[in-house]
């Protein structure tokens, strides 16, 4: 997939919407936010869980619905971290290719989130449905929780 994307986007690899050092200021903040989200996403999860191993071999792994930590504010923090990182590259570089790939990631990510929500609803039932009603998928609620 990466090779195909590299070949398809090669003609535009240097085309920019803009070139500004100021874009890197916001980019650095987004990179920091993404790295922080990745670190928070790993809390209460093992490397196997983050990699999806329990989903591939469900009979061999005990599964729990995790709703604490960063997941008390956003259901899909890893997707949010990916978005922060991709936006950072787009805003920092100004490259059209980066913005295009970010747009593709937003489209595919929204599909993946819907599919993951459906699978988690099947796996965990009513507790997940209640969690889903109270915690946003991607854009976290800030401030105090009610």
N, C-alpha and C positions, 0 to 999 in steps of 0.2 A: 504494500500500500504506500509506504514512504517513497519507494523508488518511483512508482507511478505518479504520485503527487509531485515529486521533484522534476520529473520529465515534463509533466503537463504545465507546471508553473515556471519552468526555466526561462521562457521568453520575457517574463515580467519580473524576474528576480531582482532587478535593480530599479524598477519603476517605482517612484515615490509620489505620494499625495502631497508630502511636504518634507522639509528637512529643517529640523530645529532642535537645538540642545534643550529647549524648554520642555519638549515632550518627554524627555528622560526623567524629569522631576516626578511627574505623575507615574511614569513607568516604574521608577524605583519604589514608590509607595505601593503600587500594585504587586510588584515582585515580593516585597516584604509581606504584604497581606496574604499572598498565595502561599509563601513558605510557612507563615504562621498557621494558616488553615490546614496545610498538609500536616504540620506537627500536631495540631489539635485533633485532626481526623484519626491519627494513629493511637490516640489515648483510648483505652478501654477496648482496643481491637488488636488482635495479633497480626503478624505479617501475613499469615495464611488467610485470615479473614479479609484483610485489605485486598489481597490478591484474588479473592473469590473462590478459594479452594473448598470451603464448606458447601458452596452451591454446586460444585462439580461432583462431590462425593458426600451428599447429605447424610447418609446413614452412618458415616464414621465421625461425624462432628456434632457435638451438642451446639444448638443455636439459641441465642438470646437476642431479644429486641433491645438495642442500646438507644436510650433516649436521654442520656446525661451528657455533660460536657458541651462541646460545640453542637452536638446533635439535639440539644434542648432548644437551640436557636435556629438551626437549619437542618433539614433532613438529609441533604446531599452535599456535605461540605467539600468532598473531593472534587465534585463537578464545579463547585464555586471556586476552588483553588485553581483548577485548570483554566477556568474563565479569566481569573485575575492574571494568570501568567500569560495567556494568549493576548489579552488586552494590553498588558505591559509591553510585550514585543511589538504589537501593532502601533501603539502610541509612541513608543520610544524610537522605533526605526522609521515610521511613516511609510513603510513599504506596502504597496497595494496588495502584494501576495499575502502578507501577514493579515491584513484586514479581511481578505477573501477567505483565508483559512480559518480565521476567527468566526466569520459568518457561518461557514460550513460546520464548525464545531458547535455553534449555538443551535443550529438546526438538528444535528445528529444528537447532541446532548439532550435536547428537549424530548426527543423520541426515546432515548435511553432512560431518561428519568421516568417517563410514563410507563415504560416496560418494567423498570425496576420497582416502581410503586405497585404495579399490578401483581408482580411476583411476591413482593413483601406482604401485600394484603392476603394473598393465598396462603403464604407460609405462616403468618402470625395472626391472621384474622382480626377480630374486633379491637384488640389492643393497638394494632397498627393503624386501623381506620381512625381510632380516636387520636392517636399521635399525628396522623396525617391532617386531621382537622385543626389541630392546635399549633402545628409547627410548619412554617413555610418551606417549600421545596428548595429554593435556591437563594432568595434574598432574605437574609436573616432579619428578624425583628431586633431592634436595638433598644437599649434601656431596660427598665425593670420588667420582669415577666409578671403577668397577672395570674 
